[in-house]
Amino acid sequence: MKFGPLEFCAVILLALVLIPEAVFGIRFVIDREECFSHNVQYEGDTVHVSFVVIKVDSSWYYSQDGVDLVVKGPSGDQIHDFHDKISEKFDFVAHHKGVHRFCFSNKSPYHETIDFDVHVGHFSYYDEHAKDEHFNPLLEQISKLEEALYNIQFEQHWLEAQTERQAIINEGMSHRAVYKAFWESLALVGASVLQVYLLRRLFERKLGISRV
């Protein structure tokens, strides 16, 4: 079954209307540990996860230590475990439906801002009408377009977070360079003033000795 321009437009409109709300994104500040829960409604769904450490609340602190993340399933089984990550993007298949937990740990002495995103890939409308042979080709196209739109949104969010992190790092490095140049200039001026003062004292002492 082939689709013309009108049918293709209809596929896009249907995809936009029928796409379920399966995206969860949040930005938060972590001190020591923060946990989030997300309900996966169907067994076999693909869960896409990404996070980026946007910034550290210290103008002079810069480290690549990152944070830890532990992902657990509904029964408490550990699915993923990451350590000292500045950013990460991964996916997994939910073998059981139910609430999945995502726990972040911060081992640094500073607060860190994290951008966290979860996307669950599932198309319930396709499942409900899978037996209709007349709609199968159209629903297949909608399903593919849905996943493509989700992937674009997910990748865009990931890239925006990475870009923002890099901008903050560059700004911090620029500020540190300015501060360093200021203190170096101040130290140079202080050394010059001290040198002039010592030279004057030396000449005054010599003049006093020569007069005697």
Secondary structure, DSSP 8 states (H G I E B T S, - for coil): ----HHHHHHHHHHHHHH----EEEEEEEESSEEEEEEEE-STT-EEEEEEEEEEES-SS---S--EEEEEE-TTS-EEEEEEEESEEEEEEE-SS-EEEEEEEE--SSS-EEEEEEEEEE--HHHHHTTT-TTTHHHHHHHHHHHHHHHHHHHHHHHHHHHHHHHHHHHHHHHHHHHHHHHHHHHHHHHHHHHHHHHHHHHHHHHHHHHH-
